[in-house]
Amino acid sequence: VQLQASGGGLVQPGGSLRLSCKASGNMFSELGMAWYRQAPGKERALVASISIGDITYYVGSVKGRFTISRDNANKMVYLQMNSLTTEDTAVYYCNAGGNYWGQGTLVTVSS
C-alpha cells in the first residue's frame, strides 16, 4: 500500500483545512486508516482513526474539531480540521493498517 497525503498549508488560528490521503493497491477497504501528527520537538502521535466499519476515534485535543472520513470506492481518507489553533501545527501523516505511512503534509497555524 502506498499513501500520498496532501492538503497541508498555512492557515490562521480559527481557520480550517482538509487533508486528503490517496491510497494505492487493493487492500484499502480491508484496512483501518489513521492520521498521525508530529509537532516540532515531539514524537509522532495519533490524531484520529477510522475502522473498516467506519468506527472513528479522536484524541481528546481534537475531538469536536476534526472529522476523519473514508471513501473506499476512491481509496481516499480525509481529515477535516476546523477551529485550528497553533497547537495543531505539525506534519500530518496518513497511516494504513498500522504499517504503511504516507510522506507527511505540513500544517502551520499562525497569524
C-alpha positions in Angstrom: 0.0 0.0 0.0 1.3 3.4 -1.0 -0.1 6.6 0.5 0.0 10.1 -0.8 -1.1 12.9 1.6 -1.9 16.4 0.6 -3.8 19.5 1.7 -1.5 21.0 4.2 -0.6 24.6 4.3 -0.6 27.8 6.3 -3.8 28.8 8.0 -4.7 31.4 10.6 -6.0 30.4 14.0 -9.6 29.6 13.9 -9.4 28.5 10.3 -10.0 25.2 8.6 -8.1 22.8 6.4 -9.0 19.4 4.8 -6.2 16.9 4.5 -6.5 14.1 1.9 -4.7 10.8 1.6 -4.8 8.8 -1.6 -4.0 5.1 -1.3 -2.9 2.7 -4.0 -3.3 -1.1 -4.0 -6.2 -3.4 -3.5 -6.3 -3.6 0.3 -7.7 -0.2 1.2 -11.2 -1.4 2.1 -9.7 -4.0 4.4 -7.5 -1.6 6.4 -8.1 0.7 9.2 -6.9 4.2 8.4 -5.5 6.9 10.7 -3.9 10.3 10.8 -0.9 11.0 13.0 0.9 14.2 13.5 4.4 15.2 14.7 4.9 18.6 16.1 8.3 20.2 16.3 10.3 18.6 19.1 7.7 16.0 19.8 7.0 12.4 18.9 4.6 11.3 16.3 1.1 10.8 17.8 -2.2 9.5 16.8 -4.8 12.1 15.9 -7.8 10.2 14.6 -8.6 6.8 13.2 -11.4 5.1 11.2 -12.0 1.4 11.1 -13.2 -0.7 8.1 -16.6 -0.4 9.7 -16.4 3.4 9.9 -15.9 3.5 13.6 -14.0 6.6 14.5 -11.7 7.6 17.3 -10.3 11.0 18.1 -7.6 12.1 20.6 -9.1 14.4 23.1 -7.5 17.6 21.9 -9.1 17.4 18.5 -12.5 15.9 19.5 -15.3 18.1 18.2 -13.0 20.0 15.8 -11.6 17.3 13.5 -13.5 14.7 11.4 -12.0 11.7 9.8 -13.8 10.0 6.9 -13.0 7.5 4.2 -14.2 6.8 0.6 -13.5 3.2 -0.2 -14.5 3.5 -3.8 -11.8 6.1 -4.4 -9.3 4.8 -1.8 -9.3 8.1 0.0 -9.2 9.1 3.6 -9.8 12.7 4.8 -9.2 14.8 7.8 -11.4 17.8 8.1 -9.8 20.2 10.6 -11.8 23.1 12.0 -11.1 25.7 14.6 -7.4 25.2 14.2 -5.1 26.5 16.9 -1.3 27.0 17.0 -1.1 23.7 18.9 -2.2 21.9 15.8 0.9 22.9 13.9 2.6 19.7 12.8 3.5 17.4 10.0 0.4 15.2 9.5 0.9 11.6 8.3 -1.6 9.2 6.8 -1.4 5.6 8.1 -2.9 2.4 6.8 -3.3 -0.7 8.8 -0.7 0.4 11.3 2.0 -0.5 8.9 2.0 1.8 5.9 2.9 5.5 6.0 2.5 8.5 3.7 5.1 11.1 3.3 3.5 13.7 5.5 2.0 17.1 4.8 2.8 20.2 6.9 0.1 22.2 8.6 1.1 25.5 10.0 -1.4 27.5 12.1 -0.1 31.0 12.6 -1.3 34.6 12.4 
